[in-house]
Amino acid sequence: MGNFDDLLAANQTYAADFHLGGFDGIAKAGVAIVTCMDSRIDPLRIVGLSPGDAKILRNPGGRVTPQALEALVLAVHLLNVDRVVIIPHTRCAVASNSEEELRAKVSEAAGQDASWQPLHVITDQVAELHHDVQKVRSHPLIPDTIQVGGFIYDVDTGLLEQKF
């Protein structure tokens, strides 16, 4: 089953002071955050929120994928979300490498050919952010009353810059 003892021990410590039991799962601050899976990003803390305040959707590049759109529709209609924040970041691997470069790196690390694996690189991060913001704003199941913002997070300063 693998060696997860360190994680299980940390969970025991976490659970000893657990305070979210019985929480209904709505976004208390009415926020949904779409961001990258990069471990340098602490999505709640970068906008001053705490657990239970927001719905967090993470994927490579912080893109509004079909799965993210599905989650946003549910969040808007069932989980109290009235603001959507889309946050890609600086020095992102999928925005600073070509598809071929990333496939070569994965192939080398995996010890097998990864040329068949789509990695969805981003060639123009700001243009793609604008596209993602528009994708959410124009979705037929996301009302015009929902605020949608596009930001770039700087992993070296911790600052957000609003683009859209």
HUZI-V752289 format. One record per residue. N is the residue number from 0. RES is the residue in one small letter. PSI is psi as a letter, one per 30 degrees, with the letter a starting at -180 (none if undefined). Layout:
BEGIN
n=N res=RES psi=PSI
n=N res=RES psi=PSI
END
This chain:
BEGIN
n=0 res=m psi=g
n=1 res=g psi=l
n=2 res=n psi=j
n=3 res=f psi=g
n=4 res=d psi=e
n=5 res=d psi=e
n=6 res=l psi=e
n=7 res=l psi=e
n=8 res=a psi=e
n=9 res=a psi=e
n=10 res=n psi=e
n=11 res=q psi=e
n=12 res=t psi=e
n=13 res=y psi=e
n=14 res=a psi=f
n=15 res=a psi=f
n=16 res=d psi=g
n=17 res=f psi=k
n=18 res=h psi=g
n=19 res=l psi=g
n=20 res=g psi=k
n=21 res=g psi=f
n=22 res=f psi=k
n=23 res=d psi=f
n=24 res=g psi=g
n=25 res=i psi=l
n=26 res=a psi=j
n=27 res=k psi=e
n=28 res=a psi=g
n=29 res=g psi=g
n=30 res=v psi=k
n=31 res=a psi=k
n=32 res=i psi=k
n=33 res=v psi=j
n=34 res=t psi=l
n=35 res=c psi=l
n=36 res=m psi=f
n=37 res=d psi=k
n=38 res=s psi=f
n=39 res=r psi=f
n=40 res=i psi=k
n=41 res=d psi=i
n=42 res=p psi=e
n=43 res=l psi=e
n=44 res=r psi=e
n=45 res=i psi=f
n=46 res=v psi=g
n=47 res=g psi=g
n=48 res=l psi=l
n=49 res=s psi=l
n=50 res=p psi=k
n=51 res=g psi=f
n=52 res=d psi=f
n=53 res=a psi=l
n=54 res=k psi=k
n=55 res=i psi=k
n=56 res=l psi=k
n=57 res=r psi=k
n=58 res=n psi=l
n=59 res=p psi=k
n=60 res=g psi=f
n=61 res=g psi=h
n=62 res=r psi=l
n=63 res=v psi=i
n=64 res=t psi=l
n=65 res=p psi=e
n=66 res=q psi=e
n=67 res=a psi=e
n=68 res=l psi=e
n=69 res=e psi=e
n=70 res=a psi=e
n=71 res=l psi=e
n=72 res=v psi=e
n=73 res=l psi=e
n=74 res=a psi=e
n=75 res=v psi=e
n=76 res=h psi=f
n=77 res=l psi=f
n=78 res=l psi=g
n=79 res=n psi=g
n=80 res=v psi=k
n=81 res=d psi=f
n=82 res=r psi=k
n=83 res=v psi=k
n=84 res=v psi=k
n=85 res=i psi=k
n=86 res=i psi=i
n=87 res=p psi=a
n=88 res=h psi=l
n=89 res=t psi=l
n=90 res=r psi=h
n=91 res=c psi=k
n=92 res=a psi=e
n=93 res=v psi=f
n=94 res=a psi=f
n=95 res=s psi=g
n=96 res=n psi=l
n=97 res=s psi=l
n=98 res=e psi=e
n=99 res=e psi=e
n=100 res=e psi=e
n=101 res=l psi=e
n=102 res=r psi=e
n=103 res=a psi=e
n=104 res=k psi=e
n=105 res=v psi=e
n=106 res=s psi=e
n=107 res=e psi=e
n=108 res=a psi=e
n=109 res=a psi=f
n=110 res=g psi=g
n=111 res=q psi=l
n=112 res=d psi=k
n=113 res=a psi=g
n=114 res=s psi=f
n=115 res=w psi=f
n=116 res=q psi=j
n=117 res=p psi=k
n=118 res=l psi=f
n=119 res=h psi=h
n=120 res=v psi=l
n=121 res=i psi=j
n=122 res=t psi=f
n=123 res=d psi=j
n=124 res=q psi=e
n=125 res=v psi=e
n=126 res=a psi=e
n=127 res=e psi=e
n=128 res=l psi=e
n=129 res=h psi=e
n=130 res=h psi=e
n=131 res=d psi=e
n=132 res=v psi=e
n=133 res=q psi=e
n=134 res=k psi=e
n=135 res=v psi=e
n=136 res=r psi=e
n=137 res=s psi=f
n=138 res=h psi=k
n=139 res=p psi=f
n=140 res=l psi=g
n=141 res=i psi=j
n=142 res=p psi=l
n=143 res=d psi=f
n=144 res=t psi=f
n=145 res=i psi=k
n=146 res=q psi=k
n=147 res=v psi=k
n=148 res=g psi=k
n=149 res=g psi=k
n=150 res=f psi=l
n=151 res=i psi=k
n=152 res=y psi=k
n=153 res=d psi=j
n=154 res=v psi=f
n=155 res=d psi=f
n=156 res=t psi=f
n=157 res=g psi=g
n=158 res=l psi=k
n=159 res=l psi=k
n=160 res=e psi=k
n=161 res=q psi=k
n=162 res=k psi=e
n=163 res=f psi=none
END
